[in-house]
Amino acid sequence: MEIFKFYEKSINNKIDFEDALELYENFDAYDLLYLAYKIKKAFKKNKIDLCSIINAKSGKCSENCAFCSQSIYHKTDIQVYPLKSKEEILNKAKKMEKCCNRFSIVVSGKSISDEEFEKVVEIIEEIKKQTKLKVCTSLGIIDKDKLKALKELDVRYHHNLESSRNHFKNICTTHTYEDRVKTIKKAKKLGLEVCSGGIFGLGEDFKERIDMMMDLKKLDVDSVALNILHPIKGTKMCDLIEKNEIKPISPMEALKSIAICRVIMPDKEIRLCGGREFNLHDLQCLSLLALDGLMVGDYLTTKGRVLEDDLRMIRDMGFIY
């Protein structure tokens, strides 16, 4: 079966669900990565855009997302603290500016209070004044007025779907998939750039994974944030894996999923974020064939890779940052 029949369809943005399913079922990770790389080259993408995040407010989240170490429903060994100071967040931004193009302020919780939002706005203004970084925020499900304020600051809004519409009820019941979709649609309608994605390895099958990617394509998000589950002790998801009720995703399956995401959305910014070190091990470099973005540094409640190791990997693979 000739894989390159999908090349023309992809670069013309015409890959549908059945195409993606056929690719997943009939080709291995190396075939799919090669196809993804050819598509990436067609769009003249040779740069790996680097971003970094700060967990600006940690823990005490009211939502019951099965994977999240910050949920009040889980007993995990994480740091819990209120919104960090402007100085602390600004210092982290300045540190990451040396290699990153983007910096994201992330807070725990379903949403953010008005008082916290005002402080975040002040911090964003200071980051934009003192650095050349593009700023992103991940503040949960927020209203139109807050989104308008972020638009005026030229901020990209991050809000993951997390999984497919069908599988979402298995990972969260305190809010709905549609709540997340509505937030993304509101942001897009107001003209904000949106970064959204999900997590591979939450017990979903590959059809559900493709469903999520197709929804991201329909929503026309600007950047796709891909994560691979890093099970945290004390979370429901970790318990399910330890009981063998959910099978952990393999490195090859993760690479296939990353490559297919590129095929489905050839013109979008595909970025790999949390869980890559834990799941891909020495194969992280292969993911770059399908990517044009990488999150570096520490994640929300887990440590990231040594920064220089990531920069060396990018250079060794022949890409720039």
NULO-994291 format. One line per 10 residues: number of its first residue (from 1); their letters; for each residue x, y, z of N, C-alpha, C. Coordinates in steps of 0.001 Angstrom, whole numbers. Layout:
BEGIN
NUM = a = X,Y,Z,X,Y,Z,X,Y,Z  ...
//
This chain:
BEGIN
1 = meifkfyeks = 854,-1201,0,0,0,0,884,1242,0  632,2172,-908,1491,3332,-1087,1101,4460,-134  2018,4793,748,1732,5815,1755,1631,7209,1150  2321,7413,16,2372,8778,-496,1114,9208,-1243  133,8303,-1318,-1160,8765,-1845,-1784,9772,-877  -1304,9735,385,-1835,10653,1397,-1109,12003,1406  22,12079,731,829,13306,761,61,14489,158  -447,14301,-1054,-1163,15385,-1731,-2420,15792,-958  -3123,14789,-431,-4334,15105,344,-3976,15936,1573  -2852,15588,2201,-2468,16303,3411,-2086,17747,3119
11 = innkidfeda = -1205,17949,2163,-746,19329,1919,-1866,20218,1388  -2936,19600,900,-4116,20359,480,-5193,20375,1567  -4805,19915,2764,-5678,19950,3941,-6970,19165,3728  -6862,17977,3131,-8060,17199,2823,-8062,15814,3465  -7216,15625,4472,-7212,14347,5186,-8461,14252,6055  -9210,13164,5902,-10404,12981,6737,-10180,11849,7745  -11218,11563,8518,-11103,10550,9570,-10691,9196,9004  -11316,8784,7902,-11016,7472,7317,-9578,7386,6827  -9057,8488,6283,-7649,8520,5863,-6731,8312,7059  -7005,9042,8131,-6169,8958,9332,-6225,7553,9928
21 = lelyenfday = -7400,6960,9906,-7576,5604,10424,-6778,4599,9582  -6831,4758,8281,-6082,3866,7380,-4579,3987,7632  -4116,5197,7821,-2697,5412,8105,-2297,4724,9410  -3125,4899,10427,-2808,4328,11739,-2776,2803,11686  -3711,2212,10970,-3849,757,10960,-2849,53,10052  -2356,744,9022,-1576,57,7998,-100,435,7901  326,1433,8673,1719,1866,8566,2361,1959,9943  3671,1716,9974,4362,1792,11261,4843,3214,11534  5427,3405,12704,5831,4751,13142,6854,5373,12194  7789,4561,11682,8838,5109,10819,8278,5587,9486
31 = dllylaykik = 7329,4819,8922,6668,5256,7687,5937,6576,7912  5209,6646,9019,4399,7829,9291,5257,9050,9598  6356,8853,10288,7270,9968,10564,7898,10491,9281  8214,9584,8358,8780,10020,7072,7762,10840,6294  6508,10363,6272,5452,11123,5605,5281,12488,6265  5257,12504,7593,5094,13764,8324,6228,14733,8003  7448,14192,7901,8600,15044,7604,8503,15627,6199  8061,14820,5231,7904,15325,3859,6848,16435,3820  5785,16275,4591,4739,17294,4647,5282,18564,5314  6033,18364,6378,6644,19502,7074,7558,20282,6127
41 = kafkknkidl = 8340,19571,5328,9243,20218,4368,8460,20986,3304  7293,20455,2924,6468,21129,1913,6024,22503,2391  5912,22657,3713,5528,23946,4289,6744,24741,4768  7945,24274,4338,9206,24953,4645,9394,25198,6141  9100,24172,6897,9237,24286,8349,10520,23604,8799  11504,24418,9163,12769,23857,9628,13122,24340,11029  12243,25178,11587,12509,25746,12907,11651,25053,13960  12256,24783,15111,11516,24257,16258,11283,25418,17212  10036,25858,17276,9661,26991,18121,9609,26530,19580  10375,27180,20435,10465,26752,21830,9597,27619,22742
51 = csiinaksgk = 8909,26954,23653,8115,27674,24647,8400,27097,26021  8021,27843,27038,8198,27413,28417,6989,27884,29210  6714,27170,30313,5583,27557,31160,6037,27765,32596  5191,28462,33343,5376,28537,34785,4059,28138,35441  4147,27250,36417,2968,26880,37200,2760,27999,38211  2001,29018,37793,1897,30255,38566,1005,30132,39798  137,29142,39793,-726,28866,40951,-964,27366,40967  -633,26709,42076,-604,25251,42079,-1569,24625,43080  -2267,23576,42608,-3094,22762,43491,-4467,23317,43785  -5210,22564,44620,-6559,22925,45090,-7551,23146,43954
61 = csencafcsq = -7401,22386,42868,-8347,22513,41754,-9622,21745,42073  -10759,22355,41821,-12060,21762,42147,-12484,20673,41180  -11778,20526,40054,-12197,19579,39020,-11584,18198,39251  -12239,17164,38712,-11796,15797,39002,-11120,15107,37819  -10395,15852,37006,-9684,15269,35859,-8779,14132,36348  -8962,12959,35777,-8363,11725,36297,-6843,11705,36263  -6256,12543,35429,-4801,12552,35246,-4106,13620,36086  -4864,14523,36686,-4275,15753,37228,-3840,15644,38689  -2586,15945,38926,-2023,15887,40280,-2462,17069,41131  -3108,18077,40520,-3506,19273,41258,-4971,19251,41704
71 = siyhktdiqv = -5676,18162,41382,-7084,18045,41740,-7260,17748,43229  -8285,18353,43825,-8583,18079,45239,-9077,16644,45437  -9417,15970,44355,-9892,14593,44430,-8747,13596,44564  -7518,14091,44395,-6352,13211,44447,-5418,13579,45600  -4733,12584,46126,-3740,12815,47175,-2350,12615,46572  -1737,13718,46206,-437,13664,45544,584,14506,46305  1815,14207,46067,2897,14911,46760,3402,16065,45893  2583,17111,45790,2962,18277,44994,2984,19522,45868  3640,20544,45371,3614,21844,46056,2269,22512,45800  1696,23098,46835,439,23838,46715,709,25277,47145
81 = yplkskeeil = 352,26233,46284,603,27640,46618,-326,28554,45824  -577,29763,46343,-1413,30736,45627,-633,31350,44463  -1253,32315,43796,-624,32951,42644,737,33543,43019  1750,33199,42243,3099,33685,42512,3195,35188,42271  4222,35790,42827,4405,37241,42700,4828,37622,41289  4612,38886,40970,5026,39413,39686,6529,39238,39476  7301,39459,40521,8763,39371,40434,9210,37950,40114  8598,36979,40782,8991,35583,40574,8669,35119,39153  7490,35478,38667,7096,35084,37313,7942,35808,36274  8199,37082,36503,9026,37858,35569,10447,37311,35511
91 = nkakkmekcc = 11004,36944,36644,12359,36380,36673,12445,35090,35872  11402,34228,35983,11378,32982,35215,11292,33288,33718  10472,34269,33372,10329,34640,31956,11662,35122,31385  12343,35969,32129,13637,36488,31659,14663,35367,31486  14624,34406,32387,15547,33274,32308,15304,32454,31046  14033,32231,30724,13699,31395,29576,13788,32144,28251  13842,33470,28303,13926,34264,27077,15187,33947,26277  16219,33439,26948,17490,33149,26277,17333,32158,25131  16339,31267,25251,16167,30278,24186,14735,30183,23674  13777,30701,24429,12361,30524,24075,11783,31722,23330
101 = nrfsivvsgk = 10784,31429,22529,10040,32458,21819,8757,32811,22568  8241,31822,23329,6981,31993,24046,7119,31629,25513  6276,32267,26329,6242,31993,27764,4790,32012,28210  4382,30941,28911,2972,30819,29289,2778,30822,30802  1796,31591,31241,1399,31660,32643,212,30718,32830  408,29691,33659,-617,28666,33867,-1076,28698,35323  -2393,28676,35530,-2919,28624,36900,-3831,27414,37045  -3841,26826,38227,-4719,25687,38481,-6144,26177,38721  -7096,25270,38543,-8493,25607,38815,-9340,25629,37565  -10654,25516,37754,-11587,25557,36625,-11562,26926,35950
111 = sisdeefekv = -11379,27955,36772,-11348,29316,36251,-10434,30157,37140  -10417,31446,36901,-9573,32360,37660,-10442,33478,38220  -10168,33911,39447,-10968,34979,40060,-10639,36320,39419  -11532,37296,39608,-11314,38636,39051,-10032,39249,39614  -9819,39072,40904,-8621,39636,41547,-7342,39010,40989  -7360,37699,40841,-6196,37006,40276,-5966,37429,38829  -7056,37599,38096,-6935,37982,36687,-6276,39352,36548  -6661,40295,37402,-6048,41631,37362,-4541,41550,37597  -4133,40680,38509,-2699,40499,38789,-1993,39875,37600  -2638,38907,36949,-2052,38266,35769,-1880,39287,34640
121 = veiieeikkq = -2864,40147,34465,-2769,41199,33433,-1561,42096,33700  -1363,42500,34949,-206,43321,35319,1105,42598,34998  1135,41310,35281,2339,40508,35029,2609,40412,33528  1557,40198,32752,1711,40117,31294,2278,41429,30747  1724,42527,31219,2199,43842,30754,3680,44026,31065  4097,43559,32240,5501,43701,32631,6408,42795,31803  5962,41587,31528,6750,40666,30685,6930,41254,29292  5863,41815,28750,5938,42396,27401,6809,43651,27377  6846,44345,28496,7656,45565,28600,9146,45236,28736  9456,44174,29492,10853,43888,29825,11490,42759,29002
131 = tklkvctslg = 10700,42065,28180,11252,40997,27347,10668,41083,25932  11186,40236,25050,10656,40143,23687,9782,38902,23526  9450,38260,24626,8675,37033,24594,7225,37263,24143  6703,36294,23392,5274,36246,23131,4651,35561,24340  3529,36090,24808,2953,35590,26054,1706,34754,25781  1612,33638,26494,428,32772,26466,-118,32666,27891  -1381,32336,27999,-1957,32094,29323,-2860,30865,29266  -2929,30171,30394,-3845,29047,30540,-4573,29271,31860  -5784,29843,31760,-6511,30314,32947,-7849,29610,33127  -8063,28523,32394,-9292,27753,32546,-10443,28281,31705
141 = iidkdklkal = -11650,27990,32154,-12866,28391,31448,-13217,29803,31882  -12964,30782,31017,-13164,32185,31400,-14177,32876,30490  -14680,34031,30955,-15750,34723,30231,-15205,35624,29127  -16152,36179,28374,-15820,36987,27200,-15016,38238,27565  -15345,38886,28697,-14645,40111,29077,-13162,39852,29355  -12874,38753,30017,-11473,38417,30292,-10738,38075,28993  -11419,37355,28115,-10808,37024,26823,-10537,38292,26000  -11459,39262,26065,-11256,40541,25364,-10024,41256,25892  -9859,41233,27217,-8693,41885,27831,-7400,41222,27367  -7417,39908,27246,-6231,39185,26778,-5958,39479,25308
151 = keldvryhhn = -7019,39619,24527,-6874,39973,23107,-6177,41323,22963  -6562,42268,23793,-5947,43609,23747,-4457,43554,24080  -4066,42539,24860,-2656,42373,25226,-1902,41493,24230  -2601,41045,23169,-2004,40182,22142,-1478,38882,22755  -2326,38265,23574,-1965,37024,24255,-2575,35828,23524  -1820,34751,23436,-2369,33493,22905,-2999,32736,24070  -4224,32217,23832,-4911,31509,24913,-4758,30003,24751  -4354,29355,25851,-4202,27905,25837,-5346,27255,26595  -5972,26263,25945,-7092,25567,26593,-7260,24207,25920  -6777,23161,26555,-6801,21825,25957,-8191,21198,25936
161 = lessrnhfkn = -8443,20403,24890,-9618,19537,24879,-9382,18332,25784  -8130,17953,25952,-7640,16825,26760,-7828,15475,26082  -9040,15171,25593,-9284,13900,24919,-10429,14098,23922  -10971,13010,23419,-12073,13110,22461,-13392,13383,23177  -14377,13810,22408,-15716,14055,22969,-16266,12779,23618  -16074,11653,22963,-16612,10391,23458,-15905,9909,24727  -14591,10148,24809,-13818,9624,25939,-13776,10586,27129  -14125,11837,26912,-13958,12862,27950,-14672,12508,29248  -15863,11927,29131,-16649,11575,30335,-15925,10557,31208  -14968,9834,30639,-14204,8848,31411,-13057,9474,32204
171 = ictthtyedr = -12714,10715,31875,-11598,11371,32565,-12020,12575,33392  -13239,13080,33164,-13712,14232,33954,-15235,14275,33944  -15814,14526,35132,-17281,14642,35226,-17723,15964,35851  -16789,16802,36294,-17157,18061,36961,-17347,19209,35960  -16921,19018,34732,-17298,19908,33640,-17312,19067,32371  -17796,19637,31273,-18009,18850,30064,-17020,19209,28956  -16967,18340,28004,-16177,18578,26787,-16674,19844,26089  -17989,20000,26074,-18585,21165,25409,-18192,22470,26097  -17994,22441,27423,-17517,23631,28134,-16178,24079,27553  -15324,23115,27285,-14008,23422,26734,-14110,23932,25296
181 = vktikkakkl = -14950,23284,24514,-15141,23713,23119,-15678,25137,23069  -16642,25451,23931,-17237,26800,23945,-16189,27867,24262  -15298,27567,25206,-14243,28530,25556,-13331,28791,24360  -12965,27737,23657,-12110,27889,22470,-12832,28695,21393  -14094,28387,21170,-14857,29118,20147,-14985,30594,20495  -15217,30892,21775,-15312,32299,22207,-14001,33025,21941  -12894,32379,22279,-11584,32988,22080,-11318,33235,20594  -11616,32248,19772,-11399,32387,18325,-12281,33491,17739  -13517,33563,18201,-14454,34573,17696,-13968,35982,18010  -13294,36125,19155,-12776,37434,19558,-11432,37753,18895
191 = glevcsggif = -10917,36803,18117,-9678,37047,17381,-8409,36648,18097  -8534,35916,19202,-7329,35461,19894,-6721,34267,19162  -5397,34166,19206,-4751,32927,18811,-5032,31911,19911  -5245,30661,19519,-5553,29614,20490,-4602,28436,20330  -4106,27974,21467,-3314,26745,21528,-4157,25711,22269  -4376,24564,21643,-5185,23530,22283,-4715,22162,21820  -4904,21180,22677,-4508,19830,22315,-5060,18844,23305  -4243,17876,23671,-4711,16870,24604,-3593,15965,25068  -3993,14871,25683,-3035,13939,26279,-3244,12559,25680  -2188,11981,25149,-2242,10606,24672,-2009,9661,25848
201 = glgedfkeri = -2762,8546,25881,-2523,7541,26905,-3467,7593,28085  -4665,8173,27887,-5657,8263,28960,-6656,7110,28907  -6282,6048,28235,-7192,4916,28093,-8043,4987,26850  -7834,6023,26029,-8580,6161,24781,-8034,5185,23733  -8859,4802,22756,-8323,4020,21642,-7893,4973,20532  -7264,4424,19485,-6701,5315,18465,-7787,6040,17679  -9000,5464,17597,-10086,6166,16913,-10480,7420,17688  -10522,7293,18997,-10857,8455,19832,-9761,9506,19758  -8526,9062,19654,-7410,10002,19512,-7539,10789,18205  -7888,10094,17138,-8082,10760,15845,-9282,11697,15909
211 = dmmmdlkkld = -10343,11281,16613,-11522,12157,16796,-11120,13495,17405  -10272,13444,18440,-9821,14679,19080,-9074,15563,18076  -8193,14950,17294,-7430,15727,16304,-8361,16360,15275  -9386,15623,14858,-10334,16168,13889,-11115,17348,14475  -11451,17269,15760,-12130,18397,16412,-11212,19614,16489  -9939,19391,16785,-8981,20499,16818,-8872,21158,15451  -8905,20340,14411,-8853,20871,13042,-10095,21707,12748  -11281,21197,13133,-12537,21938,12912,-12538,23260,13668  -11988,23256,14867,-11936,24473,15683,-10913,25475,15156  -10069,25024,14234,-9069,25882,13591,-8124,26526,14608
221 = vdsvalnilh = -7672,25719,15570,-6730,26255,16554,-5411,26577,15860  -4666,27514,16408,-3430,27964,15779,-2246,27068,16113  -2253,26532,17319,-1171,25676,17779,-1777,24456,18467  -1182,23288,18204,-1687,22041,18778,-681,21532,19809  -1114,21473,21066,-236,21051,22162,-472,19578,22465  511,18756,22147,405,17317,22381,1159,16932,23646  511,16171,24491,1119,15649,25718,983,14133,25724  1893,13472,26421,1813,12020,26606,1739,11789,28108  785,10991,28526,541,10835,29956,1797,10436,30729  2087,11224,31777,3095,10869,32771,2309,10606,34050
231 = pikgtkmcdl = 2024,9346,34367,1159,9055,35514,1773,9516,36833  1007,10280,37586,1467,10797,38874,841,9963,40002  1694,9471,40889,1236,8657,42021,158,9414,42798  -963,8742,43038,-2064,9355,43780,-3213,9796,42907  -3003,9834,41579,-4089,10196,40662,-4857,8951,40250  -6085,9144,39837,-6928,8030,39387,-6285,7315,38205  -5709,8076,37288,-5119,7478,36096,-3943,6582,36444  -3140,7014,37388,-2005,6201,37829,-2509,4908,38472  -3570,5009,39274,-4148,3828,39916,-4650,2828,38876  -5299,3323,37838,-5827,2456,36785,-4712,1731,36043
241 = iekneikpis = -3609,2416,35836,-2464,1792,35166,-1830,738,36063  -1691,1053,37332,-1101,91,38273,-1965,-1166,38423  -3276,-1016,38247,-4191,-2168,38325,-4338,-2880,36984  -3577,-2409,35984,-3636,-2967,34622,-5000,-2802,33958  -5757,-1803,34413,-7046,-1514,33792,-6866,-609,32575  -5740,80,32534,-5361,887,31378,-3935,533,31009  -3715,329,29737,-2378,-19,29258,-1611,1264,28910  -412,1438,29439,372,2633,29099,656,2694,27603  726,3877,27064,1029,4059,25655,2496,3716,25403  2787,3057,24290,4164,2703,23967,4832,3854,23206
251 = pmealksiai = 6170,3913,23196,6850,4967,22437,6450,4989,20966  6325,3808,20343,5982,3758,18922,4557,4249,18662  3641,3903,19560,2267,4372,19406,2196,5888,19572  2959,6415,20503,2998,7868,20695,3554,8563,19455  4628,8012,18890,5226,8601,17686,4264,8533,16499  3548,7417,16361,2547,7312,15293,1482,8400,15441  1040,8614,16672,-13,9609,16935,475,11018,16628  1724,11320,16993,2299,12637,16705,2393,12849,15199  2858,11821,14487,3008,11928,13031,1656,12126,12352  638,11392,12788,-689,11519,12180,-1285,12897,12444
261 = crvimpdkei = -982,13459,13599,-1451,14824,13886,-904,15803,12860  361,15646,12495,952,16502,11449,252,16290,10111  -51,15041,9774,-709,14740,8496,-2101,15360,8449  -2812,15304,9568,-4165,15868,9631,-4140,17391,9562  -3177,18015,10235,-3102,19484,10290,-1732,19958,9803  -1500,19880,8491,-167,20162,7939,309,21593,8132  -622,22534,8212,-267,23946,8265,-274,24511,9679  -602,23689,10663,-669,24177,12039,655,23958,12770  807,24650,13871,1995,24503,14713,1771,23307,15636  2487,22229,15398,2340,21023,16224,3465,21024,17258
271 = rlcggrefnl = 3084,21061,18518,4053,21234,19611,3960,20059,20589  5099,19498,20951,5128,18418,21930,5474,18996,23293  4687,18606,24290,4833,19201,25625,5138,18132,26668  4305,18001,27679,4605,17136,28810,4622,15650,28487  5424,14922,29243,5456,13475,29149,6397,12897,28119  7099,13741,27379,7949,13211,26300,9158,12455,26850  9762,12980,27906,10929,12302,28483,10522,10954,29078  9412,10954,29790,8942,9754,30484,8557,8649,29503  7969,9022,28365,7432,8035,27435,8320,7716,26237  9016,8710,25705,9786,8485,24475,11242,8124,24726
281 = hdlqclslla = 11740,8452,25902,13122,8096,26261,14095,8584,25175  14895,7687,24620,15900,8059,23622,15308,8342,22242  14013,8135,22079,13368,8349,20778,12776,9748,20631  13021,10611,21614,12478,11969,21523,12885,12676,20242  14114,12442,19811,14621,13125,18616,13775,12816,17386  13214,11599,17303,12407,11234,16136,11133,12064,16043  10607,12487,17182,9377,13286,17162,9581,14604,16423  10813,15105,16407,11086,16390,15757,10809,16342,14255  10810,15156,13674,10514,15025,12243,9091,15488,11924  8210,15403,12901,6814,15788,12690,6453,17111,13355
291 = ldglmvgdyl = 7344,17646,14181,7021,18815,15015,7583,20108,14468  6972,21221,14908,7631,22517,14737,7557,23332,16024  7291,22656,17139,7291,23314,18437,7614,22321,19536  8270,22821,20573,8648,21969,21700,8575,22798,22974  7969,22220,24021,7998,22870,25316,9250,22421,26050  10010,23372,26581,11248,23052,27287,11168,23537,28731  12082,23036,29545,12067,23386,30957,11116,22483,31732  10776,22899,32943,9887,22096,33782,8437,22243,33338  7618,21260,33722,6195,21273,33407,5426,21757,34639  4166,21370,34759,3370,21896,35864,3826,21332,37213
301 = ttkgrvledd = 3832,20008,37330,4249,19408,38606,5320,18336,38406  5875,18257,37200,6959,17303,36933,8152,18050,36338  9332,17485,36548,10554,18089,36038,10710,17816,34544  11261,18782,33842,11563,18604,32431,12994,18141,32232  13388,18097,30995,14726,17662,30623,15715,18814,30802  16992,18487,30959,18029,19518,31014,17969,20309,29709  17861,21627,29822,17642,22480,28657,18698,22281,27580  19961,22228,27948,21026,22098,26960,20922,20789,26187  20405,19749,26836,20210,18472,26139,19167,18614,25032  18093,19364,25311,17073,19600,24282,17630,20431,23133
311 = lrmirdmgfi = 18377,21473,23464,18940,22332,22419,19923,21548,21548  20726,20696,22166,21675,19867,21411,20928,18899,20500  19845,18304,21022,19038,17371,20220,18503,18062,18968  18000,19273,19127,17459,20017,17991,18557,20288,16964  19707,20723,17440,20822,20992,16517,21285,19720,15824  21419,18643,16593,21897,17378,16028,20953,16833,14954  19670,17134,15072,18686,16670,14081,18611,17581,12863  19415,18649,12877,19492,19529,11707,18462,20637,11672  17822,20889,12814,16820,21951,12886,17399,23159,13629  16708,24270,13541,17122,25487,14253,16045,25832,15274
321 = y = 16394,26720,16200,15422,27159,17205,15594,28633,17466
//
